[in-house]
Amino acid sequence: MKLQNIGNTLRVSQINELTASNSASIRDSIREGLLAGHQILDMDLSETTFIDSSGLGILISLQKTLRARNGAIRIVHPTPTVVQVLELTRMHRIFDLVRD
């Protein structure tokens, strides 16, 4: 996983899976990387091949954290697998999906 600070945005990339086995460590790393000025969290899921309910839980938890800062989380370049899971669970209505 890679974290990048870009102004008021924290960009997270290079995540292969969001699952029960790695969800806590990913969430903790992202929270540690969030600076006081960050209002946007870009989750680049272009390399994510699998996401389970724990992975969805991470996204929801981080969304709550960002909303408390008057910010938002964006799902950037999600793979078709990720889009399918988000649509099946109707989470695509909660998150801003940036496909281009």
N, C-alpha and C positions, 0 to 999 in steps of 0.2 A: 504494500500500500504506500502511496506517495501523497504527501500533503504539500500544498503550495499556497502561499499568501499572496493575494493579488488585491491590493487596496482593502476594501471592506468585504472581500470575498475570500473564503477558504475553499480551495479546490482539492477534492479528494479523487484520486485515480488509482489505477492498477489494482483493482479488487477482482479477484477471480471468482470468489463465492461469498455470499452473505448467508451463513448458516449458523446453527446452534453451536458448532465447534469453534467458530471465530467471532461470533457477534459481540461478546463482551469486550474482547481486546480491541476490535475495530471501533466500537462506540467509545471506549475509554481513550484511545489514541486521538480520535477526532475531537472529543471534548477538551483534551489537553492542548490540542492545536488551535482551538478557537480563542482568538484574542478578544479583548474588550470591544474593539472597533468592528469586528466581523458581524455583518448582518445577513450575509448571503452564504449559504453552503451549497456549493456545486458538487454533486455526487456524480462523477463520470463513471457510468456503468457500462462503458463500451467493451470492457473485457470480462464482464460478469456473465458466467455461464449458468449459474444456479443461484436461486434465492428461495429461502424457506420462510416459515412463519417467524422465526427468530430474526431473520434479516429484515422482514417487514417491520417487526417490532423496533429494530434499531432506527429505521427511517422515521417511524412515528415519534419515537423518543427524541430524536434530533430535531424533528419538526417543532415539537413543543418547546424545546430549548431555544430555537431560533425565533419562534413567535413571541416568546417572552422578551426578546430583544427588538421586537417590531421588524423582524426579518423573515426569511423564508429559505426553504430548501428547494433546490432544483435538481431534477434527475436528468443528467446530460448524456446524450447518445446511448440510451438504453438498448441493450440487445433485444432481439425479438422474444427471447425467453423471459426476460425481465418485464417487457411490455405485456406479455401474455399473463403473467402472474399478477401484475398491477391491475390489469383489466378484469381478470377473474375475481379479484378481491375488491374491485371498485376503488382501489387506492389511487388510480389514475385521476380521480376527481379531487384528491387531496393535494397531490404534488404537481408542480409545474414540470411537465415533460418537455425537454428541449431536444428535438431529434436532429436538427441541422447544425 
